[in-house]
């Protein structure tokens, strides 16, 4: 078997889409294993940028079957809008398959997400308001609708009627919002059912057979380790597990299926939404870093919070995911800075720690302990060999490798698919 998984080691937006797109040109199958359209994966080929939300980032390789796994929550309206956009650009999407166990993200999930964010106080999560959390909540409350329900229309209609009664009561009585009309929702889903049914499959069987046939399978998640429901900065997290372990329950494969677990680390830190961010820069340097890196959400357009690289965060991602390799992205953005501080620990009430605290109150008191590197002035966006990078850039990369105890396999120097320095062959 040859199973690869790409995971984010920070708060998302590390550049997973680019690496999945690069690796996806060499694989037989790309499988999305969790999350929903709150993700925004950007791939750039021949100068053309494509932002993907639900479709796997391997969609541009027509030879790779693209599978949306059971652990994903799927908004079918967003899915078909994305497919229609790509097909209008000449990209075929007939190689997409969707697990019949995947949950359907309904319009009332989106509205509840919006209402909950409006109501929230100091613990406002800062979600994308796309309904991801409410959909997962229904999944674990066992009242969710699944893709397989669309195969038997009477079953779908009965379940929708029962669930909508619960959801409308919540919308109206808790939030004072407008209820959904059952008949209107039914009409909206009639064409969805006809279009999506041919794409549905037993994805777990499909993926396991591919692995048994020695096909190369690439697993792709959304968000990142610090947004994991178990290990992230709770409650400012996503509603699923974007870790390597999330592949196992999000697709239905065994641990031995994962041969390479590749962690993506941006050369600095960014975060979208609320929650602690120890190395955050709120000054002109932060503004400059945001503009140089074009740090605006691919899904929401929101300005990302930016800061220096936080290595305790990255090392936590290494440990929890059992990373076999690291890939560094956007290191070209750091060109031109005289000094590059890197956080190697946290000063909390006078004591230094190099692990991430569970308590937000404790984490919120943390002050970064920096190791400061000399920067470089050269434009490195067209460098193709590691030894041709400026010496200070090489030192920066090697320190990340040393601190995390994981080899660097790739360094990205520009957004293009081929804009990488390969230190160790992945596929």
C-alpha positions in Angstrom: 0.0 0.0 0.0 1.1 3.6 -0.6 -0.9 6.1 1.5 0.1 9.7 1.9 -1.6 12.3 4.1 -1.0 16.1 4.1 -1.7 17.9 7.4 -1.3 21.4 8.6 0.9 22.0 11.6 -0.4 25.4 12.6 -3.8 27.1 12.4 -4.5 26.4 8.7 -3.6 28.3 5.6 -0.2 26.7 5.5 -0.3 25.9 1.8 -1.7 22.3 2.0 -3.6 22.8 -1.3 -0.4 23.6 -3.2 1.4 20.5 -1.8 -1.6 18.3 -2.4 -1.9 19.6 -6.0 1.8 19.0 -6.5 1.7 15.4 -5.2 -1.7 14.9 -6.8 0.0 14.8 -10.2 1.6 11.5 -9.2 -1.2 9.6 -7.5 -4.1 7.5 -8.4 -6.6 8.9 -5.9 -7.0 12.0 -3.7 -9.4 11.7 -0.7 -10.8 14.5 1.4 -11.3 13.1 4.9 -12.9 15.8 7.1 -14.2 19.4 7.3 -16.5 21.1 4.8 -16.5 24.3 2.7 -15.0 26.3 5.5 -11.7 25.3 4.0 -10.1 27.3 1.2 -7.3 25.5 -0.6 -5.5 27.6 -3.3 -3.6 26.0 -6.2 -1.7 28.0 -8.8 -0.8 26.4 -12.2 0.7 28.4 -15.0 -0.1 31.6 -13.2 -3.8 30.8 -12.9 -5.2 30.6 -9.3 -7.9 28.2 -8.4 -9.6 28.2 -4.9 -11.2 25.0 -3.8 -13.5 24.6 -0.9 -15.0 21.1 -1.0 -13.4 19.4 -4.0 -10.1 17.7 -3.3 -7.0 19.7 -4.4 -6.2 16.9 -6.9 -9.2 17.8 -9.0 -6.9 19.3 -11.7 -5.4 15.9 -12.4 -8.1 14.1 -14.3 -6.2 10.8 -13.9 -6.7 10.8 -10.2 -10.1 9.8 -8.8 -11.2 12.5 -6.4 -13.2 11.2 -3.4 -15.1 13.1 -0.7 -15.0 10.8 2.3 -17.6 9.9 5.0 -16.0 12.3 7.5 -16.7 15.4 5.3 -19.9 17.5 5.7 -21.1 18.4 2.2 -23.1 21.5 1.2 -24.3 20.3 -2.2 -25.2 23.8 -3.4 -21.6 24.9 -2.8 -20.3 21.7 -4.3 -22.1 22.2 -7.6 -21.3 25.9 -7.7 -17.6 24.9 -7.5 -18.0 22.2 -10.1 -19.8 24.5 -12.5 -17.1 27.2 -12.1 -14.3 24.7 -12.9 -16.1 23.1 -15.8 -16.8 26.6 -17.3 -13.0 27.0 -17.2 -12.6 23.7 -19.1 -11.7 21.5 -16.1 -13.6 18.2 -16.2 -15.1 17.1 -12.9 -16.5 13.7 -13.8 -13.9 12.0 -11.7 -15.5 13.0 -8.4 -17.0 10.5 -6.0 -18.9 11.2 -2.8 -19.3 8.8 0.2 -22.9 7.8 0.7 -22.1 8.1 4.4 -21.1 11.8 4.2 -23.5 14.1 6.0 -25.5 16.8 4.1 -24.9 20.3 5.2 -28.3 21.9 5.1 -29.4 25.5 4.7 -30.6 25.6 8.3 -27.1 24.7 9.4 -25.8 27.9 7.8 -28.4 30.0 9.4 -27.8 28.5 12.8 -24.1 29.2 12.5 -24.8 32.8 11.7 -27.2 33.2 14.6 -24.9 31.5 17.0 -22.0 33.8 16.1 -24.2 36.9 16.5 -25.2 35.7 19.9 -21.8 34.7 21.2 -20.0 36.8 23.7 -16.3 36.6 24.6 -16.2 33.0 23.4 -17.1 33.9 19.9 -15.3 31.3 17.8 -15.0 33.4 14.6 -16.3 30.7 12.3 -16.7 31.1 8.6 -20.5 31.0 9.2 -20.8 28.2 6.6 -22.7 25.8 8.9 -19.9 23.4 9.6 -20.3 23.2 13.4 -24.1 22.9 13.4 -23.9 20.1 10.8 -21.4 18.1 12.9 -23.5 18.8 16.0 -26.5 17.1 14.3 -24.2 14.3 13.2 -23.3 13.5 16.8 -26.8 14.1 18.0 -27.8 11.5 15.5 -30.4 13.6 13.7 -28.3 14.4 10.6 -29.2 13.7 7.0 -26.7 11.6 5.0 -26.1 11.3 1.3 -27.5 7.7 1.3 -30.8 9.2 2.4 -31.1 10.8 -1.0 -31.2 7.4 -2.7 -34.6 6.7 -1.1 -36.5 9.9 -1.5 -39.3 8.9 0.9 -36.7 8.3 3.6 -35.1 11.7 2.9 -38.5 13.5 3.1 -39.5 11.8 6.4 -36.1 12.6 8.0 -36.2 16.2 6.8 -39.6 16.7 8.2 -38.6 15.4 11.6 -35.3 17.2 11.8 -36.7 20.5 10.4 -39.2 20.6 13.3 -36.3 20.5 15.8 -34.2 23.0 13.8 -37.1 25.5 13.3 -37.9 25.4 17.1 -34.2 26.2 17.8 -34.1 29.0 15.2 -37.3 30.7 16.4 -37.4 30.1 20.1 -33.7 30.4 21.0 -32.6 32.9 18.4 -35.8 34.6 17.3 -35.0 33.9 13.6 -37.2 33.0 10.6 -38.1 29.3 10.3 -37.6 27.3 7.1 -40.5 26.2 5.0 -40.5 22.4 4.4 -42.0 22.4 0.9 -39.5 25.0 -0.2 -36.6 23.0 1.0 -38.0 19.9 -0.7 -38.2 21.7 -4.1 -34.6 23.0 -3.7 -33.3 19.4 -3.1 -35.2 17.7 -5.9 -32.7 18.7 -8.6 -29.8 18.1 -6.2 -30.9 14.5 -5.7 -30.9 13.8 -9.4 -27.5 15.4 -10.0 -25.6 14.0 -7.0 -26.9 10.4 -7.0 -24.5 9.2 -9.8 -21.6 10.5 -7.8 -22.4 8.5 -4.6 -20.5 5.4 -3.6 -19.2 3.3 -0.8 -16.1 5.4 -0.5 -14.6 3.2 2.3 -14.7 0.2 0.1 -13.4 2.2 -2.9 -10.4 3.5 -1.0 -9.5 0.2 0.7 -9.6 -1.6 -2.6 -7.3 1.0 -4.2 -4.8 0.5 -1.4 -5.0 -3.2 -1.7 -4.3 -2.9 -5.4 -1.1 -0.9 -4.5 -2.6 2.3 -5.9 -1.1 5.6 -4.6 -3.7 7.3 -2.4 -3.3 10.8 -1.1 -5.5 11.9 1.9 -6.3 15.6 2.3 -7.8 17.4 5.2 -8.9 21.0 6.0 -7.7 23.3 8.7 -4.8 22.1 10.9 -3.5 20.6 14.1 -4.1 23.7 16.3 -7.7 23.8 15.2 -8.3 20.1 16.0 -11.3 19.5 18.3 -9.2 17.6 20.8 -5.8 19.2 20.6 -6.4 22.8 19.4 -7.0 26.0 21.3 -10.5 24.8 22.4 -13.2 26.3 22.0 -11.6 28.2 19.1 -11.3 25.1 17.0 -13.0 23.4 14.1 -15.6 20.6 14.7 -13.6 17.6 13.4 -10.1 16.2 13.5 -7.8 17.5 10.8 -4.9 15.3 12.2 -3.5 12.2 10.6 -5.7 10.2 13.0 -8.7 11.9 11.4 -8.0 10.0 8.2 -8.6 6.7 9.9 -12.1 7.5 11.1 -12.9 10.0 8.4 -12.4 7.5 5.6 -12.4 4.1 7.2 -8.9 2.9 6.7 -6.4 1.3 9.1 -3.3 3.0 10.6 -1.0 0.9 8.4 -2.5 2.6 5.3 -0.4 5.8 6.1 3.1 5.4 4.8 4.0 9.1 4.6 2.5 11.8 6.9 3.6 15.1 5.6 3.2 18.2 7.7 3.0 21.6 6.1 4.5 24.6 8.0 4.3 28.2 6.8 7.6 30.0 7.4 5.8 32.4 9.7 2.5 32.1 11.6 -1.1 33.1 10.6 -4.5 32.6 12.2 -8.1 33.4 11.2 -10.7 33.9 13.8 -10.5 34.2 17.6 -8.2 32.5 20.1 -4.7 32.9 21.6 -1.8 33.7 19.3 1.4 34.2 21.2 3.6 35.6 18.4 1.0 37.8 16.8 2.3 41.1 15.4 0.0 44.1 15.8 2.4 46.7 14.5 3.7 47.9 11.1 5.8 44.8 10.8 2.7 42.7 11.0 1.0 44.8 8.4 4.0 44.4 6.1 4.1 40.7 6.6 0.3 40.4 5.8 0.6 42.4 2.6 3.7 40.6 1.4 2.1 37.3 2.0 -1.3 38.3 0.8 -2.7 36.9 4.0 -6.4 37.2 3.4 -8.8 34.2 3.8 -9.5 32.2 0.6 -13.0 31.4 1.9 -14.0 34.6 3.7 -11.5 37.3 2.4 -10.9 38.2 6.1 -7.4 39.6 6.9 -5.5 36.9 8.6 -3.7 37.6 11.9 0.0 37.3 11.4 3.1 36.7 13.6 6.5 35.1 13.7 7.0 31.4 13.5 5.9 29.5 16.7 7.9 26.3 16.9 6.3 24.8 20.0 3.1 24.8 17.9 4.7 23.1 15.0 6.4 20.5 17.2 3.1 19.7 18.8 1.9 19.0 15.2 4.9 16.8 14.6 4.2 14.7 17.7 0.5 14.3 17.5 0.5 13.4 13.8 3.6 11.3 13.8 5.0 13.3 10.9 7.5 11.6 8.6 8.4 14.8 6.7 7.9 18.6 6.8 7.3 20.9 3.9 8.0 24.7 4.4 5.9 27.1 2.5 6.1 30.9 1.7 9.7 31.3 2.9 10.1 33.8 0.0 7.8 36.2 1.9 10.5 36.6 4.6 13.1 38.0 2.2 13.9 41.6 3.1 13.5 41.4 6.9 16.7 42.3 8.8 15.8 40.1 11.8 13.6 37.0 12.0 12.6 36.1 15.5 11.5 32.4 16.0 9.5 31.4 19.1 11.2 28.5 20.8 9.2 28.6 24.1 6.7 30.4 26.3 7.3 32.5 29.4 4.3 31.8 31.6 4.4 33.5 35.0 8.2 33.5 35.0 8.6 29.8 34.0 9.6 28.8 30.4 7.6 26.0 28.7 8.1 24.5 25.2 4.6 22.8 25.0 1.2 24.3 24.3 -1.0 24.7 27.4 -4.6 23.3 27.3 -6.0 26.2 29.4 -6.7 29.3 27.3 -6.3 31.4 30.4 -2.8 30.1 30.9 -2.0 30.2 27.2 -3.2 33.8 27.1 -0.6 34.8 29.6 2.3 33.3 27.6 5.0 35.6 26.3 7.2 34.4 23.4 10.8 33.4 24.0 12.5 34.2 20.8 15.7 33.0 19.1 16.5 35.7 16.6 18.0 34.9 13.2 19.6 37.3 10.7 17.5 37.8 7.6 18.4 38.0 4.0 17.7 40.5 1.2 17.9 38.3 -1.9 14.8 37.4 -4.0 14.7 33.6 -3.6 11.5 33.0 -5.6 13.3 31.4 -8.5 15.9 29.4 -6.6 15.7 25.7 -7.5 18.6 24.2 -5.3 18.8 24.4 -1.5 22.5 25.2 -1.6 21.7 28.3 -3.8 19.6 29.8 -1.0 21.2 32.6 1.0 23.2 31.2 3.9 20.9 32.8 6.5 17.8 31.3 4.8 19.5 27.8 4.9 20.1 28.3 8.7 16.5 29.2 9.2 15.3 26.1 7.5 17.8 23.8 9.2 16.9 25.1 12.6 13.2 24.3 12.0 14.3 20.8 11.1 16.5 20.5 14.2 13.9 21.8 16.6 11.1 19.6 15.3 13.2 16.5 14.8 11.7 15.9 11.4 13.4 16.1 8.0 12.5 18.9 5.6 11.5 17.4 2.3 10.3 20.5 0.4 10.8 24.2 0.6 8.3 26.3 -1.4 9.7 29.5 -2.9 6.7 30.8 -4.9 3.0 29.9 -5.3 3.4 28.0 -8.6 3.0 24.2 -8.6 6.7 23.8 -9.6 8.0 26.6 -7.4 9.7 24.3 -4.9 13.1 23.1 -3.8 12.9 19.3 -3.3 15.2 18.1 -0.6 13.8 14.6 -0.3 11.6 12.8 -2.9 8.1 12.2 -1.5 6.5 10.2 -4.3 
